[in-house]
């Protein structure tokens, strides 16, 4: 018996709700039958469930809740896996945007509260009820059912809706998703994996995370840049799910000690979707991340990607030059690929030869020769680019500049009559110049080869169905070193609320912000004089460059995003 129940029994005796004989009998029965103290007290008739609940409410300083008389909502009951509810003796009773109200037998158990917070990604507000009453409700809801492959409550979401999931016949994967079998998988696991993929595509997820932990298997989707809990399947099916995904993408199902990467094209209800698979051995199995490239959802029209006014004119002007280098920068998941594809689509004419090197090809553009680099056989970006120069191209696109060899060849190509487009991982436009300088590229080559640099981020859009107008204190802008009068005038500020249409997040979809630096004579001279990043930024702003922060503030003023997104994206 733990110390907490010893203290509770002592307190019950102090308040004359139990006598010494009853306490000794309770302890003896607990040792003999290994039954919980709370159930022994009520079943033996030493104290009524109502009185015990009232006492525990005062003792724990949390509200009491009559769980048996309450009208429980199915959506809330099913919000947590039935296995978790039965293990921890708890029932969800109310959900808010950022919090879940839960009735528990032990509302101060830090380990249980942390586990539920981890599973739901919500703050937990506890209530207390007697252990016996919670158990009766759980038995009524779930009975003695066998552990299901689907967490209870997800059967309707992940049921077979007749939408086909078919593997496309590509060089990377030739396995039929519906018929592939292995010793580790059976038809329920196939159905589960297919359903997870279909639901992810339906909800517009960019990634699927399958993560095994001790006695828990968690599936999460990255939607609009943030990771959200999708479901918690039966953890005994983790190995079968991993094997199924490995088979789809031609990975080695027997190799569980090393990370693996694969690729498979699938057709989901008529949608062509590319899946990039990454497996990682962790303590309790293998973590799997599936990156989703939904080709049907990708808009690569240069006029629709979010660049407007003079920055768009500068971009098109640079694309119109016969040579030079255009670099798109930003962190992973900032939309660089869409910007590059929009540029290639804009340049795609019958009188130009365009070659692209990608890892992998994410979108097929008719009339363009696209190449998948293969790091596993040594066919990297540098080798692809060197081969391109023997193919008489006018325009080349390199998916990413990762090393000095690639940047050297790209600069050489840009100086010998080719238009080169590529990406770098840097925070802003000026930082890109410093990054290339750090790759031991001379300043005169940087200034003479690069014609335009684009830095970008993706910000979550406010849900148009539930966002509300709000006011923002001027002091907040002053703390951000922004003149509040320049922002507040003619502004319509809004805040996130949360509704069913946005999964109670307050956000729906994303929008891009851009910072475009044209390498004109002023910037060119600064590069040649070894100017610092700060000097380059200040000069570019004087030349009319709109920074990422200013572009974000424009969207804040128009009510497209909220202040939290501005701070998060442009800090």
C-alpha positions as CSV (number, residue, x, y, z in Angstrom):
1,X,0.0,0.0,0.0
2,X,1.4,3.4,-1.0
3,X,2.0,6.3,1.3
4,X,-0.8,8.3,-0.2
5,X,-3.5,5.8,0.9
6,X,-1.9,5.5,4.4
7,X,-2.3,9.3,4.7
8,X,-5.9,9.1,3.4
9,X,-6.8,6.4,5.9
10,X,-5.3,8.3,8.7
11,X,-7.2,11.4,7.7
12,X,-10.5,9.4,7.4
13,X,-10.0,8.2,10.9
14,X,-9.1,11.7,12.1
15,X,-12.5,12.9,10.8
16,X,-14.2,9.9,12.3
17,X,-15.3,8.5,9.0
18,X,-13.5,5.2,9.7
19,X,-12.5,3.5,13.0
20,X,-9.3,1.7,13.8
21,X,-10.8,-1.8,13.3
22,X,-12.1,-0.9,9.8
23,X,-8.7,0.5,8.8
24,X,-6.9,-2.6,9.9
25,X,-9.4,-4.8,8.1
26,X,-9.0,-2.7,4.9
27,X,-5.2,-3.1,5.0
28,X,-5.5,-6.8,5.6
29,X,-7.9,-7.3,2.7
30,X,-5.7,-5.2,0.5
31,X,-2.7,-7.4,1.2
32,X,-4.7,-10.7,0.8
33,X,-6.6,-9.8,-2.4
34,X,-4.4,-7.1,-3.9
35,X,-7.6,-5.1,-4.4
36,X,-7.4,-1.4,-4.4
37,X,-8.1,0.5,-1.1
38,X,-10.9,2.6,-2.6
39,X,-12.9,-0.4,-3.8
40,X,-12.4,-2.3,-0.5
41,X,-13.7,0.7,1.5
42,X,-16.9,1.0,-0.5
43,X,-17.6,-2.7,-1.1
44,X,-17.1,-3.5,2.6
45,X,-19.6,-0.8,3.4
46,X,-17.2,1.2,5.6
47,X,-18.0,4.4,3.7
48,X,-20.4,5.2,0.9
49,X,-19.1,6.1,-2.6
50,X,-20.7,9.5,-2.3
51,X,-18.9,10.3,1.0
52,X,-15.6,8.9,-0.2
53,X,-15.8,11.0,-3.4
54,X,-16.6,14.1,-1.3
55,X,-13.7,13.4,1.0
56,X,-11.3,12.8,-1.8
57,X,-12.4,16.1,-3.5
58,X,-11.5,18.0,-0.4
59,X,-8.3,16.1,0.2
60,X,-7.0,16.5,-3.4
61,X,-8.5,20.0,-3.8
62,X,-10.2,19.1,-7.1
63,X,-13.9,19.1,-8.0
64,X,-15.9,15.9,-7.5
65,X,-17.8,14.5,-10.5
66,X,-20.8,12.1,-10.6
67,X,-19.6,10.1,-13.6
68,X,-22.5,7.6,-13.5
69,X,-25.2,10.2,-13.7
70,X,-23.5,12.4,-16.3
71,X,-24.5,12.4,-20.0
72,X,-21.2,11.4,-21.5
73,X,-20.5,12.4,-25.1
74,X,-19.3,9.7,-27.5
75,X,-16.6,11.9,-29.0
76,X,-15.2,12.6,-25.6
77,X,-15.3,9.0,-24.4
78,X,-13.5,7.9,-27.6
79,X,-11.0,10.7,-27.5
80,X,-8.6,8.6,-25.4
81,X,-7.7,5.0,-26.3
82,X,-9.8,2.6,-24.3
83,X,-6.7,0.8,-23.2
84,X,-5.4,4.0,-21.6
85,X,-8.8,4.8,-20.0
86,X,-9.0,1.3,-18.4
87,X,-5.4,1.2,-17.3
88,X,-5.5,4.5,-15.6
89,X,-9.2,4.5,-14.5
90,X,-10.2,7.8,-16.1
91,X,-12.8,9.2,-18.4
92,X,-12.7,12.4,-20.5
93,X,-15.7,14.6,-19.7
94,X,-15.0,17.9,-21.5
95,X,-12.7,19.2,-24.2
96,X,-11.5,22.8,-24.8
97,X,-9.1,24.2,-27.4
98,X,-6.1,23.6,-25.3
99,X,-7.3,21.5,-22.4
100,X,-9.0,18.2,-21.6
101,X,-11.2,17.8,-18.5
102,X,-10.8,14.2,-17.1
103,X,-12.4,12.5,-14.1
104,X,-9.9,10.2,-12.3
105,X,-9.7,8.0,-9.3
106,X,-6.3,9.5,-8.5
107,X,-6.3,13.1,-9.8
108,X,-2.8,14.0,-8.4
109,X,-0.8,11.1,-9.9
110,X,1.9,13.1,-11.8
111,X,2.9,10.1,-14.0
112,X,-0.7,9.5,-15.2
113,X,-1.2,13.3,-15.9
114,X,2.0,13.4,-17.8
115,X,1.1,10.4,-19.9
116,X,-2.3,11.8,-20.8
117,X,-0.8,15.1,-21.6
118,X,1.7,13.4,-23.8
119,X,-0.9,11.3,-25.7
120,X,-3.4,14.2,-26.2
121,X,-1.0,17.2,-26.4
122,X,-3.5,19.0,-24.2
123,X,-3.4,20.4,-20.7
124,X,-5.2,18.1,-18.3
125,X,-7.8,19.4,-15.8
126,X,-8.6,16.7,-13.3
127,X,-11.8,15.8,-11.4
128,X,-12.3,13.0,-8.9
129,X,-14.8,10.2,-8.6
130,X,-14.7,6.9,-6.7
131,X,-12.7,4.2,-8.3
132,X,-15.6,1.8,-8.2
133,X,-17.9,4.2,-10.1
134,X,-15.3,4.9,-12.8
135,X,-14.7,1.2,-13.2
136,X,-18.4,0.5,-13.6
137,X,-18.7,3.1,-16.3
138,X,-15.7,1.8,-18.1
139,X,-17.0,-1.8,-18.0
140,X,-20.3,-0.6,-19.4
141,X,-18.6,1.4,-22.2
142,X,-15.9,-1.1,-23.2
143,X,-16.9,-4.4,-21.4
144,X,-14.2,-7.1,-21.5
145,X,-13.6,-6.6,-25.2
146,X,-10.3,-7.8,-26.7
147,X,-7.8,-5.1,-27.5
148,X,-8.8,-3.7,-30.9
149,X,-6.4,-2.9,-33.7
150,X,-8.1,0.5,-33.9
151,X,-8.3,2.6,-30.8
152,X,-11.9,2.8,-29.8
153,X,-13.4,5.9,-31.4
154,X,-11.4,5.7,-34.5
155,X,-13.3,2.9,-36.2
156,X,-15.6,5.4,-38.0
157,X,-12.7,7.7,-39.0
158,X,-10.5,4.9,-40.2
159,X,-13.1,2.6,-41.7
160,X,-12.8,1.2,-45.2
161,X,-14.6,3.9,-47.2
162,X,-14.0,2.3,-50.6
163,X,-11.3,4.7,-51.5
164,X,-8.6,2.7,-53.2
165,X,-4.9,3.0,-52.3
166,X,-2.7,1.7,-55.1
167,X,1.0,1.6,-55.5
168,X,2.2,3.2,-58.7
169,X,4.7,1.2,-60.8
170,X,7.9,3.2,-60.5
171,X,11.6,2.5,-60.4
172,X,11.5,2.9,-56.7
173,X,8.5,0.7,-55.8
174,X,6.7,-2.1,-57.7
175,X,4.9,-3.7,-54.8
176,X,1.1,-3.9,-54.9
177,X,-0.1,-2.3,-51.6
178,X,-3.2,-4.5,-51.4
179,X,-1.6,-7.8,-52.0
180,X,1.8,-7.5,-50.4
181,X,2.2,-9.9,-47.5
182,X,4.7,-10.9,-44.9
183,X,4.9,-13.0,-41.8
184,X,4.7,-9.9,-39.7
185,X,1.5,-8.5,-41.2
186,X,-2.1,-9.6,-41.7
187,X,-5.1,-8.0,-43.4
188,X,-6.1,-5.8,-40.4
189,X,-2.6,-4.2,-40.4
190,X,-2.8,-3.6,-44.2
191,X,-6.2,-1.9,-43.6
192,X,-4.8,0.1,-40.7
193,X,-1.8,1.4,-42.8
194,X,-4.0,2.2,-45.8
195,X,-6.4,4.0,-43.6
196,X,-3.7,6.1,-41.9
197,X,-2.4,7.1,-45.3
198,X,-5.9,7.9,-46.7
199,X,-6.8,10.0,-43.6
200,X,-3.5,11.9,-43.8
201,X,-4.1,12.8,-47.4
202,X,-7.7,13.8,-46.7
203,X,-6.6,16.1,-43.9
204,X,-3.8,17.7,-45.9
205,X,-1.0,16.4,-43.7
206,X,2.6,16.8,-44.9
207,X,4.0,14.0,-42.7
208,X,2.9,10.9,-40.9
209,X,4.8,10.0,-37.7
210,X,4.5,6.5,-36.3
211,X,6.2,6.3,-32.9
212,X,6.4,3.2,-30.6
213,X,6.9,3.8,-26.9
214,X,6.6,1.6,-23.8
215,X,3.0,0.1,-24.0
216,X,1.9,2.9,-26.4
217,X,1.9,3.3,-30.2
218,X,1.3,6.8,-31.3
219,X,0.4,8.1,-34.8
220,X,0.6,11.8,-35.5
221,X,0.1,14.0,-38.5
222,X,2.0,17.2,-39.3
223,X,-0.8,19.6,-40.5
224,X,0.0,23.2,-41.4
225,X,3.4,22.9,-39.9
226,X,2.4,21.5,-36.4
227,X,2.3,17.9,-35.3
228,X,-1.1,16.7,-34.1
229,X,-2.2,13.4,-32.4
230,X,-4.2,11.2,-34.9
231,X,-4.6,7.9,-33.1
232,X,-3.1,5.4,-30.8
233,X,-3.4,1.9,-32.3
234,X,-2.8,-1.3,-30.4
235,X,1.0,-1.3,-29.7
236,X,1.2,-5.0,-30.5
237,X,0.7,-4.1,-34.2
238,X,3.7,-1.7,-34.4
239,X,6.1,-4.3,-36.0
240,X,3.5,-5.3,-38.6
241,X,2.8,-1.7,-39.6
242,X,6.6,-1.0,-40.0
243,X,7.0,-4.1,-42.1
244,X,4.0,-3.2,-44.3
245,X,5.5,0.3,-45.0
246,X,8.9,-1.2,-45.7
247,X,7.5,-3.6,-48.2
248,X,5.7,-0.8,-50.0
249,X,8.9,1.1,-50.5
250,X,11.3,-1.8,-51.2
251,X,13.1,-1.5,-47.9
252,X,14.7,-4.5,-46.0
253,X,12.1,-5.7,-43.5
254,X,14.8,-7.9,-41.8
255,X,17.0,-4.9,-41.0
256,X,15.9,-3.4,-37.8
257,X,19.2,-2.0,-36.5
258,X,20.0,0.7,-39.1
259,X,18.0,3.7,-40.4
260,X,16.6,3.2,-43.9
261,X,15.1,5.6,-46.5
262,X,12.7,4.7,-49.3
263,X,10.2,6.1,-51.7
264,X,6.9,5.0,-53.1
265,X,4.3,6.5,-55.4
266,X,0.7,5.8,-54.5
267,X,-2.7,6.6,-55.9
268,X,-5.3,7.5,-53.2
269,X,-8.8,7.7,-54.7
270,X,-7.5,9.1,-57.9
271,X,-4.9,11.4,-56.3
272,X,-1.3,10.8,-57.2
273,X,0.8,11.0,-54.0
274,X,4.5,10.5,-53.4
275,X,5.6,9.0,-50.1
276,X,9.2,9.4,-48.8
277,X,9.8,6.9,-46.1
278,X,12.4,7.2,-43.3
279,X,12.8,4.6,-40.6
280,X,14.9,5.0,-37.4
281,X,15.6,2.3,-34.8
282,X,14.6,3.6,-31.3
283,X,14.4,2.0,-27.9
284,X,11.0,0.4,-28.3
285,X,11.1,-0.5,-32.0
286,X,11.4,1.6,-35.2
287,X,10.1,5.2,-35.6
288,X,8.7,5.8,-39.1
289,X,8.2,9.2,-40.8
290,X,6.3,9.3,-44.1
291,X,6.6,12.6,-46.0
292,X,3.6,13.2,-48.3
293,X,3.9,15.0,-51.5
294,X,0.4,15.5,-52.8
295,X,0.9,16.4,-56.4
296,X,-2.8,17.3,-57.0
297,X,-2.6,19.9,-54.2
298,X,0.5,21.7,-55.4
299,X,-0.2,25.0,-57.1
300,X,3.0,26.0,-59.0
301,X,1.6,29.1,-60.8
302,X,4.2,31.8,-60.0
303,X,1.4,34.4,-59.6
304,X,-0.3,32.3,-56.9
305,X,2.6,31.4,-54.5
306,X,2.3,34.6,-52.4
307,X,4.9,37.0,-53.9
308,X,3.2,40.3,-54.9
309,X,4.0,43.7,-56.3
310,X,7.6,44.8,-56.9
311,X,9.2,41.6,-55.3
312,X,7.3,39.5,-57.9
313,X,8.5,41.8,-60.7
314,X,12.0,41.5,-59.5
315,X,11.7,37.7,-59.4
316,X,10.4,37.6,-63.0
317,X,13.0,40.0,-64.2
318,X,15.8,37.7,-62.8
319,X,14.1,34.7,-64.4
320,X,14.2,36.5,-67.7
321,X,18.0,36.8,-67.7
322,X,19.9,34.3,-69.9
323,X,22.4,33.6,-67.1
324,X,23.1,34.0,-63.4
325,X,22.0,32.2,-60.2
326,X,18.8,32.5,-58.3
327,X,18.8,31.0,-54.8
328,X,15.8,30.1,-52.6
329,X,16.6,29.9,-48.9
330,X,14.8,28.9,-45.7
331,X,14.5,26.1,-43.2
332,X,13.1,22.6,-44.1
333,X,9.4,22.8,-44.8
334,X,9.3,26.5,-45.7
335,X,8.0,25.9,-49.3
336,X,11.2,26.3,-51.2
337,X,10.3,23.4,-53.6
338,X,7.1,25.1,-54.6
339,X,8.9,28.3,-55.3
340,X,11.5,26.5,-57.5
341,X,8.8,24.6,-59.4
342,X,6.8,27.8,-60.0
343,X,10.0,29.4,-61.5
344,X,10.6,26.3,-63.7
345,X,7.0,26.2,-64.8
346,X,7.2,30.0,-65.7
347,X,10.3,29.3,-67.7
348,X,9.1,26.2,-69.4
349,X,8.9,27.1,-73.1
350,X,9.5,25.1,-76.3
351,X,12.7,27.1,-77.2
352,X,14.6,26.4,-74.0
353,X,16.3,23.2,-72.6
354,X,15.7,22.8,-68.9
355,X,17.3,20.1,-66.7
356,X,16.6,19.5,-63.0
357,X,18.4,17.4,-60.4
358,X,16.2,16.5,-57.4
359,X,16.1,14.3,-54.3
360,X,13.6,13.0,-55.2
361,X,11.5,14.4,-58.1
362,X,8.4,15.7,-56.3
363,X,6.3,17.0,-59.2
364,X,6.3,16.0,-62.9
365,X,6.5,18.9,-65.3
366,X,5.8,18.1,-68.9
367,X,8.6,19.0,-71.3
368,X,11.4,19.2,-68.7
369,X,14.1,16.5,-68.1
370,X,14.0,15.7,-64.4
371,X,16.6,13.6,-62.7
372,X,16.6,11.7,-59.4
373,X,19.9,11.9,-57.7
374,X,21.1,8.7,-56.0
375,X,23.3,9.3,-53.1
376,X,23.5,5.5,-52.4
377,X,25.4,5.0,-55.7
378,X,27.4,8.2,-55.5
379,X,25.3,10.1,-58.0
380,X,25.0,13.3,-56.0
381,X,24.0,16.9,-57.0
382,X,27.5,17.8,-58.0
383,X,27.9,14.8,-60.4
384,X,24.4,15.5,-61.9
385,X,25.2,19.2,-62.4
386,X,28.6,18.3,-64.1
387,X,26.8,15.9,-66.4
388,X,24.1,18.6,-67.1
389,X,26.7,20.9,-68.6
390,X,27.4,18.4,-71.3
391,X,23.7,18.2,-72.2
392,X,23.6,21.7,-73.7
393,X,21.0,23.2,-71.3
394,X,19.7,26.7,-71.1
395,X,18.4,26.4,-67.5
396,X,19.4,24.0,-64.7
397,X,17.8,23.5,-61.3
398,X,19.7,21.8,-58.5
399,X,17.5,20.7,-55.6
400,X,20.0,21.8,-52.9
401,X,23.6,23.2,-52.6
402,X,25.1,21.1,-49.9
403,X,28.9,21.4,-50.4
404,X,31.7,23.4,-52.0
405,X,31.9,21.1,-55.0
406,X,28.2,21.8,-55.9
407,X,28.5,25.6,-55.4
408,X,31.7,25.8,-57.5
409,X,30.0,24.0,-60.5
410,X,26.8,26.0,-60.1
411,X,28.8,29.3,-60.2
412,X,30.8,28.1,-63.2
413,X,27.5,27.2,-65.0
414,X,26.0,30.6,-64.2
415,X,29.0,32.4,-65.5
416,X,29.1,30.5,-68.8
417,X,25.6,31.3,-70.1
418,X,23.3,29.2,-68.0
419,X,20.5,30.2,-65.6
420,X,20.9,28.3,-62.4
421,X,18.3,27.8,-59.7
422,X,18.9,26.1,-56.4
423,X,18.2,26.2,-52.6
424,X,20.3,26.7,-49.4
425,X,19.4,26.3,-45.8
426,X,19.9,29.8,-44.4
427,X,17.7,32.2,-42.3
428,X,17.6,35.2,-44.6
429,X,18.9,36.7,-47.8
430,X,22.0,38.3,-46.4
431,X,22.9,35.2,-44.4
432,X,23.0,33.3,-47.8
433,X,25.9,35.5,-49.0
434,X,27.8,34.8,-45.8
435,X,27.1,31.1,-46.0
436,X,28.6,30.9,-49.5
437,X,31.5,33.0,-48.4
438,X,32.1,30.5,-45.7
439,X,32.3,27.8,-48.4
440,X,35.5,29.5,-49.5
441,X,34.0,31.1,-52.6
442,X,35.7,34.4,-53.4
443,X,33.6,37.6,-53.1
444,X,34.1,38.5,-56.7
445,X,32.5,35.2,-57.8
446,X,29.6,35.6,-55.4
447,X,28.8,39.1,-56.6
448,X,29.2,38.3,-60.3
449,X,27.2,35.0,-60.3
450,X,24.2,35.6,-58.0
451,X,21.4,37.7,-59.4
452,X,18.6,37.2,-56.8
453,X,18.1,35.6,-53.4
454,X,14.7,34.7,-52.0
455,X,14.2,33.9,-48.3
456,X,10.9,32.5,-47.2
457,X,8.8,31.0,-44.4
458,X,5.4,29.4,-44.1
459,X,2.9,30.8,-41.6
460,X,-0.4,29.2,-40.4
461,X,-3.5,31.0,-41.7
462,X,-6.2,31.8,-39.2
463,X,-9.3,29.6,-39.6
464,X,-11.8,31.8,-41.6
465,X,-14.7,30.2,-39.8
466,X,-13.9,30.9,-36.2
467,X,-11.2,33.6,-36.0
468,X,-12.3,36.7,-34.1
469,X,-11.2,40.4,-34.3
470,X,-9.0,41.5,-31.5
471,X,-6.8,44.4,-30.3
472,X,-3.1,44.3,-29.8
473,X,-1.4,46.5,-27.2
474,X,1.1,49.0,-28.7
475,X,3.7,48.0,-26.1
476,X,4.0,44.6,-27.7
477,X,5.0,46.2,-31.0
478,X,7.5,48.4,-29.2
479,X,9.1,45.4,-27.5
480,X,9.5,43.9,-31.0
481,X,11.2,47.2,-32.1
482,X,8.4,48.1,-34.4
483,X,6.7,51.4,-34.7
484,X,3.1,50.5,-33.6
485,X,1.6,53.4,-35.5
486,X,2.9,51.9,-38.8
487,X,1.1,48.6,-38.1
488,X,-2.1,49.6,-36.2
489,X,-3.3,52.1,-38.8
490,X,-6.0,50.5,-41.1
491,X,-5.4,47.1,-39.5
492,X,-7.8,44.4,-38.8
493,X,-6.2,42.1,-36.2
494,X,-7.6,38.7,-35.5
495,X,-6.9,35.9,-33.1
496,X,-7.2,32.1,-33.2
497,X,-10.3,30.5,-31.5
498,X,-10.8,26.9,-32.7
499,X,-13.8,25.0,-34.1
500,X,-14.6,21.6,-35.6
501,X,-13.6,22.8,-39.1
502,X,-10.0,23.4,-38.0
503,X,-9.7,20.5,-35.5
504,X,-10.0,23.1,-32.7
505,X,-6.5,24.5,-33.6
506,X,-7.7,27.9,-34.7
507,X,-5.7,27.6,-37.9
508,X,-6.4,26.2,-41.4
509,X,-3.9,26.2,-44.2
510,X,-0.7,28.2,-44.6
511,X,0.5,31.3,-46.4
512,X,4.1,32.2,-47.4
513,X,6.1,35.3,-46.6
514,X,9.1,36.3,-48.7
515,X,12.2,38.5,-48.5
516,X,13.7,39.1,-52.0
517,X,17.2,40.6,-52.4
518,X,18.2,41.8,-55.9
519,X,22.0,41.8,-56.3
520,X,22.3,45.3,-57.8
521,X,25.4,47.5,-58.0
522,X,25.1,48.6,-54.4
523,X,24.9,45.1,-53.0
524,X,27.5,43.9,-55.4
525,X,30.0,46.5,-54.2
526,X,29.3,45.6,-50.6
527,X,29.9,41.9,-51.2
528,X,33.2,42.7,-52.9
529,X,34.2,44.8,-49.9
530,X,33.5,41.9,-47.5
531,X,30.5,43.5,-45.9
532,X,28.9,41.9,-42.8
533,X,25.4,40.4,-42.8
534,X,24.0,43.4,-40.9
535,X,25.5,45.8,-43.5
536,X,24.1,43.8,-46.4
537,X,20.6,43.7,-44.7
538,X,20.6,47.5,-44.0
539,X,21.7,48.3,-47.6
540,X,19.1,46.0,-49.1
541,X,16.3,47.6,-47.1
542,X,17.4,51.0,-48.2
543,X,17.2,49.7,-51.8
544,X,13.6,48.8,-51.2
545,X,13.8,45.2,-50.0
546,X,10.8,44.0,-47.9
547,X,12.0,41.9,-45.0
548,X,10.3,38.7,-43.8
549,X,9.1,40.6,-40.7
550,X,7.5,43.4,-42.7
551,X,5.8,40.9,-45.1
552,X,4.5,39.0,-42.0
553,X,3.2,42.3,-40.5
554,X,1.3,43.0,-43.7
555,X,-0.5,39.7,-43.4
556,X,-1.1,40.4,-39.7
557,X,-2.8,43.8,-40.6
558,X,-5.1,42.1,-43.1
559,X,-6.2,39.4,-40.5
560,X,-4.7,36.5,-42.4
561,X,-2.4,35.5,-39.5
562,X,-2.2,36.3,-35.8
563,X,0.6,37.9,-33.8
564,X,1.8,34.5,-32.4
565,X,2.6,33.4,-36.0
566,X,4.4,36.6,-36.8
567,X,6.6,36.1,-33.7
568,X,7.1,32.4,-34.3
569,X,8.0,32.8,-38.0
570,X,10.2,35.9,-37.9
571,X,11.9,35.9,-34.5
